[in-house]
Amino acid sequence: MDVGKEKSDTYHKGFKFRLYPTNEQAIQFNKTIGCCRYSFNLALKKQKEKDLLWWITEEMFQNGQLLSNEWKGPRFSANTSMKDHTQFKKTTPWLKEVDSTAIQNAIQHLGEAYDAYYKKEKGRPKFKSKKNDIQSYTSKCNYNKGVGTIRIVDENYIILPKVGKVLFAKSKEIDGKIMNATVRRTPSGKYFISILCEVKKEPTQLSMFETGIDVGLKNFATLSDGTVIPNPKHFYRLEETLKKEQRILSRRIVGSQNWYKQKKKVAKVHEKIANAREDFLQKLSTTLVHENQVISIEDIRVKNLLKNGNLAKAISDASWYEFRKMLTYKCKWYGKTLVVVGSNYASSQLCHTCNYKNKEVKDTAIREWECPKCHTIHDRDHNAAQNILAEGLRILSEMDETG
Ligand SMILES: [Zn+2]
């Protein structure tokens, strides 16, 4: 039987960098973003016109004039939409000035949004606005005789279709074959690029180690071997700065020039926080995945925790969700095992030595406790991490037995 065998020997990997475009290049980026938005909105408008009869019957149904809304119109088709676009472009010269694969991508994106809507996974696709925080476009990399339309040249320049050679901050090496690149403009007016690559899987480096991770409030995490990973101190400093800048913003008259200036400042601090956090989580998850063969974590329900205001802040600070996502895909890349222990498993209440359940430890203020049965003194988080690892290994051995 082939169950469990990897089907493909490649995976996708993203690389993100800051771009430093010249003024002309920035204008071309903005033009491309604008043309993508325009084409997306035009295709959406056409579909909405086709859907109009659905809305009319829906209204009659809601008013009780019809027993049900049985009207089924033509569904959105990205292919048809692309053909419409090609026709329209013939008489619209400015659309020819930007990368055509970017517009194609925007229309495909609308197709995916409609598919999700038809499957009832998401709401109706909405028009894109100039005011959205995220302004971006994605260019596809086409290959001709092995040379890509998107490629790195002269160490820290990237060639982009219809834009040319753009300077970027190459903070790490890019490996694999470039599939596409997304240029993004932030609210504060900076440009970033995300390059998606297809990478061949490396032979797995086996490790002897296993670890359980308990994510905390005071510290970011505690490992089952007792290692404590604190939250980087500069997070708090940045948060203080953010609060200060937000307070200043609240005193400005909405819409005034100073208000806009201050808004940009706030956006910049937000960006700094997001970058610092991502950097911390990327490095930590890579280290843990490289060092261990098995990683066991707890299935924390972020939504449940959000009900408690104070806890919520700490949880979102800890970026647990993001961290778990990184561990998931990195374990996949490097052939490691990630086990998720059920959220109803009382990792902090069980004594790791004798398995006695001490319900008093439920109170998160208790940092250290003595087991009433075997009298072991526990650090709350270290004990929890040990339990998470033990439970993870138990789940794995159960899976082995049942095949
Ligand atoms: Zn005990």
Residues whose N, C-alpha, C, O or C-beta is under 5 A from the ligand:
A	BS01	ZN	C351 T353 C354 N355 Y356 C371 K373 C374 H375
